[in-house]
Amino acid sequence: MAAVKTSSNGMWQGDDPLHFAFPLLILQTLLILLLSRVLALLLRPLRQPKVIAEIVAGILLGPSALGRNKPYLRALFPPWSAPVLESVASLGLLFFLFLVGLELDLRSVRRSGRRAFAIAAAGISLPFACGVGVAFVIRRAIPGADEAGYAPFLVFMGVAMSITAFPVLARILAELKLLTTAIGETALAAAAFNDVAAWVLLALAVAISGSGDDRRSPVTSLWVLLSGAAFVAVWMLAVKPLMSWVARRSDSGGGGGSAVWVAFTLAGVLASGLATDMIGIHAIFGAFVFGLTVPKDGGFAGRVTERVEDLVSELLLPLYFASSGLKTDVATIRGGGALGILALIIVTACAGKIMGTFAVAMACGMGAKEAIVLGVLMNTKGLVELIVLNIGRERKVLNEETFAILVLMALVTTFITTPTVMAIYKPARATGRRRLHPRKLHGPTSAPSSPSSAAGGAAGANAMELRVLACIHGGHDVPALINLIETIRGHTQPRRLVKLYILRMVELTERTSSILMARAARRNGLPFLRPYRRGDDQVDVAFGTYAQLGHVHVRPMTAVSALHTMHDDVAAVAEDKRVSLIVLPFHKRQHAGHGGGDEVENLGPEWRAVNRRILREAPCSVAVLVDRSFGGGEQVSSEQVAHGVCVLFFGGPDDREALELAGRMAEHPGVQLTVVRFLDGKAGSEEHAEVTLRPTDARNAEKSYTFSTAVVNGHKEKELDEAAVGEFRQRMGDTVRFEERVVAGNVIEEVVAIGKSREYGLVVAGRGRLPSAMVAELAVRPAEHPELGPIGDTLASAGHGVASSVLVVQQHDVNADEVPVSVVQIDG
């Protein structure tokens, strides 16, 4: 085509939209995004970063696979469209490198000292030397590889072999909960040194490479390098103080709000990229340096990141890495010699980085296991590696076959990093916490040996402090949670001492803001207490107000973690703070809809799995709150608390713990407590029935209730139940309404009737892991929410029309191994 037009007049006027730049770009973008998303879902169980899926999508769409069909390639990816696609993708790359610089905190690099510098030096020098050695082999073995100049080719190969992908490394460390540990800080600092050195070397390679067809004189290359050094100096000495002033103005709300300063910052990214491009290095180098100048303290960096990252990471960046795949023709790697070169490059890249890092880390006093893990972490490649290779191809330093070999090397090394690290260095699990002495709800001390002593401890512990860890997802959980805590605290005059730890659970994603949040919210690998600050969000403001008005010690924390390891954070915080009760939000929320009816919002099976793991691993008692606008859906003060609470008692440790919790609620003047004890009235039932449970098969495990495998004495359990009920009635006297219901028919109907009566704002039930005969009979029913137990599941299921909120209580048990059960046998 003599000229490329932007948009067509439409097919009705005879134009083919695929012959015009903009509609073709839209179609290419759709194909790349759809295919990369599908591949990302397939690779998700293998814990692979999205860049793997994006590169593979480009390879499949390009000449290696679908592109072998020439009519397809001419129609969807014609040669004239490549500059358009790459220009749009390069804009995303520009802002991505700005985010990388924004993520890199130079102060943490300086704090890490000589050890990180030594590790980084070894981690870049030995692989660089290996890359230079391999470069000589490639120039002889691959036809056309020797057409590029010696110096740029050697430098590009050295950089490609020695670089560490800082963004990918940060995500791996965050997922393994190593981000703020000693080894994580060392790895990040060493990677930061590595990145800075690699970008300097890359700038050197670009400066001496020319455009490929011409050869620059040494004087020209020297001018490029000196101009690049002057650019860095000016930006660090002049632009960095300016950006600090901009951040302070934005945080204080001055100058027309933060939007003006965010726009100013984005303009700075473009100007910096233009400056380095005019110098002759590359636009992305300027964007990276500008990212370093933005201060990391305060909320300004987070606001800028949130404005930029979605468009960049979800739309523009996939285009860039897919374009790398589109330019990769695997068919150019022919014969055993080329495959041998590929294997040599992969082995050399891994061995050089790991061995160099391992040797220096051992010399610095690290253990062998930590040193080898650090070496594997420093071998992380991916995003930045592809950027280097694309620049090398663009400058015609790398030919087609060399480029394809190095792209495959980057794919393989990135693919193996996460599984290798996870296989070598498994995060510490809470294996010892299950041996912790059970902590009853009357205080943080170890549990008494008998219900009577528990009662005495509870009665005499009014001055003792109750520690509660409440987990939340966001602001929607706050009103019901505060109303529940206010109900649990019991006495209002004098006020019971309550220390409330709030743990906001945030999923760790590949977004830059997620990594920044993880670094800010963790210390030594764990969430830490943070004071309230001016400018905090509505959740913190609500809890801060409750702390002042309710005379409750509230300590906020944030857990930024992958969902499959979120339970480790919850268990670690509960253990560290020695809490007596963990309160979890149910994964389904019911709220008033626009049409006047109730709507149920489901957070998904991932968050349900988080709750199940917490229930299994918690070092103390756990309560799951199924919120149906408890307390009217709005936060109320102590004087405004007025609702009925009903406790369902069938027997067993969990029900006894629910009764203990109810004893605290009954002390609140605004709570009307009713305890309903269910007795088996079926003909022929024995007073001391023994329950035998048979495990279900694996196919039905997800829809079966789980019960404890602990061997129990039915007679002893019955005695404990009687003692707990007797002590409770004696202690509470006439302040609590107590009912005994003999059930000869369907117990489900009785339970549902209580929940539907609207007499109670909250219904409390035990999870029933050591079930009575009545509860055990329900095990054969298909479960909708098996983690709540048969009674809790009945009350939480939407089909039963229960209007009350539900609190399902599980007592801590050191013998809490559970199995799904499908068959129940009850022997008299």
C-alpha positions in Angstrom: 0.0 0.0 0.0 1.3 3.4 -0.9 -0.4 5.0 2.1 -2.1 3.6 5.2 -5.4 5.2 6.0 -6.8 5.3 9.6 -10.5 4.5 9.3 -12.8 3.2 6.5 -16.1 4.5 5.2 -17.8 1.1 6.0 -18.5 -2.0 4.1 -21.7 -0.6 2.6 -19.6 1.9 0.7 -17.3 -0.7 -0.7 -14.5 -0.4 1.9 -12.9 -3.5 3.5 -12.3 -2.4 7.1 -9.3 -4.8 7.4 -7.5 -2.6 4.8 -7.5 0.3 7.3 -5.3 0.8 10.3 -7.8 1.4 13.1 -10.4 -1.3 12.5 -7.6 -3.8 11.9 -5.9 -2.7 15.1 -9.2 -3.3 17.0 -9.5 -6.8 15.6 -5.9 -7.7 16.3 -6.3 -6.4 19.9 -9.4 -8.5 20.4 -7.7 -11.7 19.1 -4.6 -11.1 21.3 -6.6 -10.3 24.5 -9.0 -13.3 24.1 -6.3 -15.8 23.3 -4.0 -14.6 26.1 -6.8 -14.6 28.6 -7.7 -18.2 27.8 -4.1 -19.3 28.0 -3.7 -17.4 31.3 -6.6 -19.3 32.8 -5.1 -22.6 31.6 -1.6 -21.7 33.1 -3.1 -20.4 36.4 -2.8 -23.7 38.3 0.9 -23.7 37.4 1.3 -20.2 39.0 2.7 -18.7 35.9 2.8 -14.9 35.3 0.5 -13.5 32.6 3.5 -12.6 30.3 3.9 -16.4 29.5 0.4 -16.5 28.2 0.8 -13.3 26.2 4.0 -14.4 24.5 2.6 -17.9 23.7 -0.6 -16.2 22.3 1.6 -14.1 20.0 3.6 -17.2 18.9 0.3 -19.1 18.2 -1.1 -16.2 16.2 2.2 -15.6 14.4 4.3 -17.4 11.8 5.1 -20.3 14.1 1.5 -21.7 14.1 -1.5 -20.0 12.6 0.7 -17.7 10.5 1.8 -20.7 8.4 -1.6 -20.0 6.6 -0.4 -17.2 4.4 -3.9 -15.8 3.5 -4.7 -15.6 7.3 -1.4 -13.8 7.9 -1.9 -11.3 5.1 -5.5 -10.6 6.2 -5.0 -10.2 9.9 -1.4 -9.3 10.4 -0.1 -7.8 7.1 3.4 -6.3 7.2 2.1 -2.7 6.9 0.1 -3.1 10.2 3.1 -4.0 12.3 4.3 -0.4 12.9 0.8 0.6 14.0 0.5 -2.3 16.5 4.0 -1.8 17.8 3.5 1.9 18.3 0.4 1.4 20.4 2.1 -1.4 22.3 5.2 0.7 22.9 3.1 3.4 24.5 2.0 0.8 27.0 5.6 -0.3 27.4 6.6 3.2 28.2 4.2 3.5 31.1 5.0 0.0 32.3 8.6 0.9 32.7 7.5 4.0 34.6 5.6 1.7 36.9 8.7 -0.5 37.3 10.6 2.6 38.4 7.8 3.6 40.7 7.8 0.2 42.3 11.6 0.3 42.9 12.4 2.1 46.1 16.1 3.3 46.0 16.1 3.8 49.8 15.5 0.1 50.5 18.4 -0.6 48.1 20.7 1.7 50.1 19.5 0.2 53.4 20.4 -3.3 52.2 24.1 -2.4 52.2 27.1 -4.3 51.0 25.6 -7.8 51.0 22.9 -7.1 48.5 25.4 -5.2 46.3 27.9 -8.1 46.4 25.2 -10.6 45.5 23.9 -8.3 42.7 27.5 -7.9 41.4 28.1 -11.6 41.3 24.6 -12.2 39.9 25.2 -9.9 36.9 29.0 -10.3 36.3 29.2 -14.1 36.0 26.1 -14.5 33.8 27.3 -11.5 31.7 30.6 -13.2 31.2 28.8 -16.5 30.3 26.6 -14.5 27.8 29.7 -13.0 26.1 31.2 -16.5 25.9 28.0 -18.0 24.4 27.9 -15.0 21.9 31.1 -16.2 20.3 29.5 -19.7 19.8 26.3 -18.2 18.4 28.2 -16.0 15.9 29.9 -19.1 14.5 27.0 -21.6 14.7 24.0 -19.5 13.5 24.0 -18.2 9.9 23.8 -14.4 9.8 24.4 -13.8 13.5 27.9 -12.4 12.7 26.4 -9.5 10.6 26.0 -7.3 13.7 29.0 -5.6 15.2 31.0 -7.4 17.8 30.6 -4.9 20.6 26.8 -4.4 20.5 26.2 -8.2 20.0 28.4 -9.1 22.9 26.7 -6.5 25.2 23.2 -7.5 24.2 23.9 -11.2 24.8 25.5 -10.4 28.2 22.5 -8.3 29.3 20.0 -10.9 28.0 21.7 -13.6 30.1 22.3 -11.5 33.3 19.1 -9.5 33.7 16.7 -10.1 36.6 13.0 -9.2 36.0 12.3 -7.1 39.1 8.5 -7.0 38.6 8.2 -10.7 38.2 10.5 -11.3 41.2 8.4 -9.0 43.4 5.2 -10.9 42.6 6.8 -14.3 43.3 8.2 -13.0 46.6 4.8 -11.6 47.5 3.0 -14.8 46.8 5.5 -16.8 48.9 5.1 -14.3 51.7 8.8 -13.5 51.5 8.5 -9.9 50.2 9.4 -8.2 53.6 11.5 -11.0 55.1 15.3 -10.8 55.2 15.7 -13.0 52.2 13.1 -11.1 50.3 14.6 -7.7 51.1 18.0 -9.0 50.0 16.6 -10.5 46.8 14.7 -7.3 45.9 17.7 -5.0 46.7 20.0 -7.2 44.7 17.5 -7.3 41.8 17.3 -3.5 42.0 21.1 -3.2 41.8 20.9 -5.7 39.0 18.2 -3.8 37.1 20.0 -0.5 37.4 23.2 -2.1 36.1 21.4 -3.9 33.3 19.7 -0.7 32.1 23.0 1.1 32.1 24.5 -1.7 30.0 21.5 -1.8 27.8 21.8 2.0 27.3 25.5 1.3 26.4 24.5 -1.4 23.9 21.9 0.9 22.3 24.3 3.8 22.1 26.9 1.8 20.3 24.5 -0.3 18.1 23.2 2.4 15.8 20.2 1.5 13.7 21.8 -1.7 12.3 22.5 -0.4 8.8 24.8 2.4 9.7 27.9 2.2 12.0 28.3 5.0 14.5 31.7 6.5 15.1 33.1 6.1 18.7 32.7 9.9 19.2 28.9 9.7 18.4 28.5 6.8 20.9 30.4 8.7 23.5 28.2 11.7 23.1 25.1 9.4 23.5 26.5 8.0 26.7 27.5 11.4 28.1 24.1 12.8 27.3 22.4 9.8 29.0 24.5 10.3 32.1 23.6 14.0 32.1 19.9 13.1 31.8 20.0 10.9 34.8 21.9 13.5 36.9 19.4 16.3 36.0 16.4 14.1 36.7 17.8 13.0 40.1 18.9 16.4 41.2 16.2 18.6 39.7 13.1 16.6 38.8 13.1 14.4 42.0 12.7 17.4 44.4 10.0 18.7 42.0 8.1 15.4 42.1 8.4 15.4 45.9 6.7 18.8 46.0 4.0 17.6 43.6 3.3 14.6 45.8 3.0 16.8 48.9 0.6 19.1 47.1 -1.5 16.2 45.9 -1.7 14.5 49.3 -2.7 17.8 50.9 -5.4 18.4 48.3 -3.9 21.6 47.1 -3.7 22.9 43.5 -7.1 21.7 42.3 -7.0 18.1 43.5 -5.0 15.1 42.7 -6.2 14.7 39.1 -4.2 17.7 38.0 -1.0 16.3 39.5 -1.6 12.9 38.1 -2.0 14.4 34.7 1.2 16.4 35.3 3.0 13.1 36.2 1.8 11.3 33.1 3.0 14.2 31.0 6.4 13.8 32.7 6.5 10.2 31.7 6.0 11.1 28.0 8.5 14.0 28.2 11.1 11.8 29.8 10.7 9.2 27.2 10.9 11.8 24.4 14.1 13.2 25.9 16.0 9.8 26.0 14.7 8.9 22.5 16.1 12.2 21.2 19.4 11.4 22.9 19.5 8.1 21.1 19.1 5.6 23.9 15.5 4.5 24.1 12.3 6.1 25.3 11.7 3.4 28.0 14.9 4.3 29.7 13.6 7.9 30.4 10.3 6.5 31.7 12.1 4.2 34.1 14.3 7.0 35.4 11.3 9.3 35.8 9.5 6.5 37.8 12.5 6.5 40.2 12.0 10.2 40.9 8.4 9.8 42.2 8.4 9.6 46.0 7.1 6.3 47.5 5.8 7.7 50.7 2.2 8.9 51.1 -0.7 8.0 48.8 0.4 9.8 45.6 2.4 6.9 44.1 -0.6 4.6 44.8 -3.1 7.0 43.1 -0.9 7.3 40.0 -0.5 3.6 39.9 -4.2 3.0 40.1 -4.9 5.4 37.3 -2.3 3.9 34.9 -2.0 0.2 35.6 -5.3 -1.3 34.4 -5.1 0.3 30.9 -1.4 -0.6 30.7 -1.3 -4.1 32.1 -4.7 -5.4 30.8 -4.7 -3.8 27.4 -1.5 -2.3 26.1 1.2 -4.5 27.6 -0.3 -7.7 26.3 -0.1 -6.2 22.8 3.7 -5.6 23.3 4.5 -9.2 24.4 2.1 -10.7 21.8 4.0 -8.7 19.2 7.2 -10.4 20.5 5.5 -13.7 19.8 4.3 -12.5 16.4 7.9 -11.8 15.4 9.1 -15.2 16.7 9.3 -17.9 14.1 10.1 -21.2 15.8 10.6 -22.7 12.4 13.8 -20.8 12.0 15.3 -23.0 14.7 16.3 -25.9 12.4 18.4 -29.0 13.0 20.1 -30.4 16.0 22.7 -27.7 16.1 20.1 -25.0 16.7 18.4 -27.0 19.4 21.8 -27.6 21.0 22.4 -23.9 21.0 19.0 -23.4 22.7 19.8 -25.9 25.4 23.3 -24.4 25.9 21.8 -20.9 26.3 19.1 -22.1 28.8 21.7 -24.1 30.9 24.2 -21.3 30.8 21.7 -18.6 31.8 20.5 -20.6 34.7 23.8 -21.9 35.9 25.6 -18.6 35.7 23.0 -16.7 37.6 22.4 -19.3 40.3 26.1 -20.3 40.8 27.3 -16.7 41.0 24.6 -15.7 43.5 25.0 -18.9 45.5 28.7 -18.5 45.9 28.6 -14.9 47.1 25.5 -15.5 49.3 27.4 -18.3 51.1 30.4 -16.1 51.5 28.2 -13.4 53.1 27.1 -15.9 55.8 23.7 -17.1 54.4 22.7 -20.8 54.8 23.0 -23.1 51.9 19.2 -23.5 51.4 18.6 -19.7 51.5 21.6 -19.1 49.2 20.3 -21.6 46.5 16.8 -20.1 46.8 18.2 -16.6 46.4 20.1 -17.8 43.2 16.9 -19.3 41.8 15.0 -16.1 42.6 17.6 -13.9 40.9 17.3 -16.1 37.8 13.7 -14.7 37.3 13.3 -13.4 33.8 10.3 -12.6 31.7 9.0 -9.0 31.1 12.3 -7.1 31.1 14.1 -9.9 29.2 11.6 -9.6 26.3 12.1 -5.8 26.3 15.8 -6.3 25.8 15.4 -8.8 23.1 12.9 -6.7 21.2 15.3 -3.7 21.3 18.1 -5.9 20.0 15.9 -7.1 17.1 14.7 -3.6 16.4 18.4 -2.4 16.2 19.2 -5.4 14.0 21.7 -6.7 16.5 19.8 -10.0 16.7 18.6 -11.8 13.6 15.4 -13.9 13.3 16.9 -17.2 14.5 18.9 -15.7 17.4 15.8 -13.8 18.5 13.6 -16.9 18.4 16.1 -18.9 20.4 16.4 -16.2 23.1 12.6 -15.7 23.3 12.3 -19.5 24.0 15.0 -19.2 26.6 13.1 -16.4 28.3 9.9 -18.5 28.2 11.6 -21.5 29.7 13.5 -19.7 32.5 10.4 -17.7 33.5 8.2 -20.9 33.4 10.5 -22.9 35.8 11.2 -20.1 38.3 8.1 -20.2 40.4 7.7 -24.0 40.6 11.4 -24.4 41.4 11.3 -21.8 44.2 8.1 -23.3 45.7 9.6 -26.8 45.6 12.9 -25.7 47.3 11.6 -23.1 49.8 8.2 -23.9 51.2 6.8 -21.1 53.4 6.6 -21.9 57.0 3.2 -23.4 57.8 1.4 -23.3 61.1 2.0 -26.9 62.0 2.7 -26.2 65.7 -0.3 -24.0 66.2 -2.7 -26.9 66.4 -0.9 -28.0 69.6 -1.7 -24.7 71.3 -3.8 -25.0 74.4 -7.4 -24.1 73.5 -8.2 -20.5 74.5 -11.7 -20.1 75.7 -13.8 -17.0 75.1 -13.5 -15.7 78.6 -10.0 -14.6 78.1 -6.6 -15.2 76.4 -5.5 -17.7 79.0 -5.5 -21.5 78.4 -8.8 -23.3 78.7 -10.0 -24.8 82.0 -10.2 -28.5 82.1 -13.9 -28.7 82.9 -17.1 -26.7 82.2 -17.5 -25.8 85.8 -14.0 -24.3 86.0 -14.7 -22.6 82.7 -17.8 -21.1 84.2 -16.0 -19.9 87.3 -13.3 -18.4 85.1 -15.9 -16.6 83.0 -17.8 -15.3 85.9 -14.7 -13.9 87.6 -13.1 -12.5 84.5 -15.1 -9.4 83.9 -11.9 -7.4 84.1 -10.1 -9.6 81.7 -9.6 -8.6 78.1 -11.4 -10.3 75.2 -9.3 -10.4 72.0 -11.1 -10.8 68.8 -9.7 -10.9 65.2 -12.3 -9.8 62.7 -11.6 -10.4 59.1 -13.3 -8.2 56.5 -13.3 -7.9 52.7 -14.3 -4.2 52.5 -16.7 -1.5 53.8 -19.8 -3.6 53.3 -18.7 -5.9 56.2 -18.2 -3.0 58.7 -21.8 -2.3 60.1 -22.7 -5.9 60.9 -19.3 -6.6 62.3 -19.3 -3.6 64.7 -22.9 -4.5 65.8 -21.7 -8.1 66.4 -18.7 -7.0 68.5 -20.9 -4.6 70.4 -23.3 -7.5 71.1 -20.5 -9.9 72.2 -18.8 -7.5 74.5 -21.6 -7.9 77.1 -21.5 -5.4 79.9 -21.7 -1.8 78.9 -21.5 -0.4 82.5 -18.8 -1.0 83.4 -17.6 -1.7 79.9 -16.0 -5.0 79.2 -12.4 -4.7 78.0 -12.3 -5.7 74.3 -9.3 -5.5 72.0 -10.4 -5.8 68.4 -7.9 -6.6 65.6 -9.3 -5.8 62.1 -7.6 -7.8 59.3 -8.6 -6.6 55.9 -8.1 -9.5 53.5 -6.9 -8.3 50.0 -6.1 -10.6 47.2 -2.6 -10.4 45.8 -2.7 -9.8 42.0 -0.2 -9.1 39.4 -1.0 -5.4 39.5 1.7 -3.0 40.6 -0.6 -1.4 43.2 -1.1 -4.8 44.7 2.7 -5.3 45.2 3.1 -1.7 46.6 0.2 -2.5 49.0 1.8 -5.8 50.1 5.1 -4.0 50.8 3.4 -1.3 52.8 1.2 -3.7 54.7 3.7 -6.4 55.8 6.7 -6.4 58.0 9.0 -9.4 58.5 6.7 -11.3 56.2 3.5 -10.8 58.3 0.8 -8.1 58.5 1.5 -5.5 61.1 -0.5 -3.1 63.2 -0.7 0.4 61.7 -2.0 3.6 63.3 -4.9 5.6 62.0 -3.7 8.4 59.7 -5.3 11.4 58.2 -6.8 10.5 54.8 -7.6 6.9 55.7 -10.5 5.4 53.8 -14.1 5.0 55.1 -13.4 1.6 56.7 -10.6 2.9 58.9 -12.7 6.0 59.7 -15.6 3.8 60.8 -13.5 1.6 63.1 -11.7 4.7 64.4 -15.0 6.3 65.4 -16.1 3.0 67.0 -12.9 2.8 69.0 -13.5 6.3 70.4 -17.2 6.1 71.1 -17.3 2.5 72.2 -14.1 2.6 74.3 -12.7 -0.4 72.4 -9.1 -0.9 71.5 -9.1 -1.3 67.7 -6.0 -2.2 65.8 -6.2 -2.3 62.0 -4.0 -4.5 59.7 -4.1 -5.6 56.1 -3.2 -9.0 54.7 -2.3 -8.8 51.0 -1.9 -12.4 50.0 -2.7 -15.0 47.3 -6.0 -16.6 48.2 -4.6 -20.1 48.5 -2.2 -18.8 51.3 -4.5 -16.2 53.0 -5.3 -18.6 55.8 -1.6 -18.6 56.8 -1.8 -14.8 57.5 -5.0 -15.1 59.5 -3.6 -18.0 61.6 -0.3 -16.2 62.1 -1.9 -13.0 63.3 -4.3 -14.9 65.6 -1.4 -16.8 67.1 0.8 -13.7 67.5 -1.9 -11.6 69.1 -3.3 -14.5 71.1 -6.8 -13.8 70.2 -9.7 -15.9 71.6 -12.1 -15.7 68.6 -11.7 -15.2 64.9 -14.8 -13.7 63.1 -15.1 -14.5 59.4 -17.5 -13.0 56.9 -19.5 -15.5 54.9 -18.7 -15.6 51.1 -22.3 -14.7 50.3 -23.9 -11.3 51.2 -27.6 -10.5 51.2 -28.6 -6.9 50.8 -31.7 -4.9 49.6 -32.0 -4.8 45.8 -33.1 -1.9 43.6 -36.5 -3.5 43.1 -37.2 -3.7 46.9 -36.3 -7.4 47.2 -33.2 -9.0 48.6 -30.2 -9.7 46.4 -27.4 -12.2 47.2 -23.9 -11.3 46.2 -21.5 -14.3 45.9 -17.8 -13.5 46.3 -17.0 -16.8 44.6 -15.6 -20.2 45.4 -12.1 -18.9 46.0 -13.2 -16.9 49.1 -15.3 -19.8 50.3 -12.1 -21.9 50.1 -10.3 -19.3 52.2 -12.9 -19.7 55.0 -12.7 -23.4 54.9 -8.9 -23.3 55.3 -9.1 -20.9 58.2 -11.7 -23.1 59.9 -9.3 -26.0 59.5 -6.0 -24.2 60.5 -7.1 -21.6 63.1 -5.4 -21.7 66.5 -8.5 -20.6 68.4 -12.3 -20.6 68.1 -13.8 -19.3 64.9 -17.3 -17.8 64.1 -18.6 -17.4 60.6 -21.1 -14.5 60.3 -23.8 -14.9 57.6 -25.0 -11.3 57.5 -28.6 -10.4 56.6 -28.3 -6.8 57.6 -27.6 -7.6 61.2 -28.6 -4.6 63.4 -30.6 -3.0 60.6 -27.6 -2.8 58.2 -26.3 0.3 60.0 -23.8 0.8 62.8 -25.5 1.5 66.1 -24.1 2.7 69.5 -24.2 0.7 72.7 -27.4 2.4 73.8 -29.2 1.6 70.5 -28.5 -2.1 70.6 -31.9 -3.8 70.7 -32.4 -7.2 69.1 -33.2 -10.8 70.0 -30.6 -13.5 69.8 -31.5 -17.2 69.7 -28.9 -20.0 70.5 -29.7 -23.5 69.1 -28.2 -26.2 71.4 -27.9 -29.8 70.2 -24.8 -30.8 72.2 -21.2 -31.2 71.5 -18.0 -29.0 71.9 -19.1 -26.5 69.2 -22.5 -26.0 70.7 -21.0 -25.5 74.1 -18.7 -22.8 72.7 -21.7 -21.1 71.2 -23.4 -21.2 74.6 -20.3 -19.7 76.2 -20.4 -16.9 73.6 -24.1 -16.4 74.3 -23.3 -15.9 77.9 -21.4 -12.8 77.1 -24.2 -11.5 74.8 -26.8 -12.0 77.6 -25.0 -9.5 79.8 -25.7 -6.7 77.3 -28.8 -4.8 78.3 -30.0 -4.4 74.8 -30.0 -8.1 73.9 -32.9 -10.5 74.6 -31.4 -13.9 74.6 -33.3 -17.2 74.1 -31.6 -20.6 74.3 -33.5 -23.5 72.6 -32.3 -26.9 73.5 -33.3 -29.7 71.2 -33.9 -33.2 72.7 -34.4 -36.4 70.6 -38.0 -37.6 71.0 -38.0 -40.4 68.5 -39.5 -43.7 69.6 -36.8 -46.2 70.6 -34.0 -43.6 70.9 -31.5 -44.3 73.6 -30.3 -41.6 76.0 -26.6 -42.4 75.2 -26.6 -43.2 71.5 -23.3 -43.8 69.8 -22.8 -42.2 66.4 -20.7 -44.0 63.7 -19.8 -42.0 60.6 -18.6 -43.5 57.3 -16.4 -41.4 54.9 -17.9 -40.5 51.5 -16.1 -41.1 48.2 -14.0 -38.5 46.6 -16.6 -37.6 44.0 -19.1 -36.3 46.6 -16.6 -34.8 49.1 -17.4 -31.2 48.1 -21.1 -31.7 48.8 -20.7 -33.6 52.1 -20.5 -32.3 55.6 -17.2 -32.9 57.4 -17.0 -34.2 60.9 -14.2 -34.7 63.4 -12.4 -38.1 63.3 -11.5 -37.8 67.1 -12.6 -40.8 69.2 -15.1 -39.5 71.7 -16.9 -41.0 74.6 -20.7 -40.5 74.1 -21.4 -40.7 77.8 -18.7 -38.2 78.7 -20.0 -35.8 76.0 -23.5 -36.1 77.4 -22.2 -35.3 80.9 -20.3 -32.2 79.6 -23.5 -31.0 77.8 -25.6 -31.3 80.9 -23.0 -29.6 83.1 -22.6 -26.7 80.6 -26.4 -26.2 80.4 -26.8 -26.4 84.1 -24.1 -24.0 84.9 -25.4 -21.6 82.2 -28.9 -21.6 83.6 -27.7 -21.1 87.1 -25.5 -18.2 86.2 -28.1 -16.4 84.0 -31.2 -17.0 86.0 -34.3 -15.3 84.7 -32.4 -12.9 82.4 -32.4 -15.6 79.6 -35.4 -17.4 78.2 -34.7 -21.1 78.1 -36.7 -23.7 76.1 -36.4 -27.4 75.7 -38.0 -28.8 72.6 -38.5 -32.6 72.2 -38.3 -33.3 68.4 -39.8 -36.5 67.1 -40.1 -35.4 63.5 -38.1 -33.3 61.1 -35.6 -31.1 63.1 -34.9 -29.0 59.9 -38.5 -27.6 60.0 -38.0 -26.6 63.7 -34.7 -24.8 62.9 -36.1 -23.1 59.8 -39.2 -21.9 61.7 -37.0 -20.2 64.3 -35.0 -18.4 61.5 -38.1 -17.3 59.7 -39.9 -16.0 62.7 -38.3 -12.5 62.5 -38.2 -12.6 66.3 -34.5 -12.8 66.3 -31.9 -10.6 64.6 -29.2 -13.2 65.1 -29.3 -17.0 65.4 -26.3 -18.7 66.9 -25.4 -22.3 66.2 -22.5 -24.7 66.7 -20.8 -26.1 63.6 -21.4 -29.6 65.1 -18.1 -31.4 64.1 -18.7 -34.0 67.0 -22.5 -34.3 66.3 -25.3 -35.4 68.5 -27.5 -38.2 67.0 -30.0 -35.6 65.7 -27.4 -33.6 63.9 -25.6 -36.7 62.7 -28.7 -37.9 60.9 -28.5 -34.8 58.7 -25.2 -35.8 57.3 -26.9 -37.8 54.5 -28.4 -34.6 53.1 -26.6 -32.9 50.1 -24.8 -29.9 51.5 -24.9 -26.4 49.9 -22.4 -24.9 52.4 -20.7 -27.9 54.1 -18.2 -25.7 56.0 -21.1 -24.4 58.2 -22.2 -27.8 59.4 -25.8 -29.2 59.0 -27.5 -26.6 61.2 -25.6 -23.6 59.9 -26.0 -24.7 56.3 -29.8 -25.0 56.8 -30.0 -21.5 58.2 -27.6 -20.0 55.6 -29.3 -21.5 52.5 -31.3 -19.0 50.6 -34.1 -21.5 49.7 -35.3 -21.7 53.2 -36.3 -18.1 53.5 -34.5 -17.5 56.8 -34.5 -13.7 57.6 -32.2 -13.7 60.6 -28.4 -13.3 60.4 -26.6 -16.4 61.4 -23.4 -17.0 63.5 -21.8 -20.4 63.2 -19.3 -21.1 66.0 -16.5 -23.7 66.0 -14.5 -24.4 69.1 -10.8 -24.8 68.8 -9.8 -28.5 68.9 -6.3 -29.8 68.7 -7.7 -33.1 67.3 -9.6 -31.3 64.5 -8.8 -33.6 61.6 -12.0 -34.0 59.6 -13.4 -36.2 56.9 -16.4 -35.8 54.6 -19.2 -38.2 55.7 -22.1 -39.7 53.7 -23.4 -42.5 55.8 -24.4 -42.4 59.5 -25.0 -45.3 61.8 -26.5 -44.6 65.3 -26.3 -47.5 67.8 -28.2 -47.3 71.0 
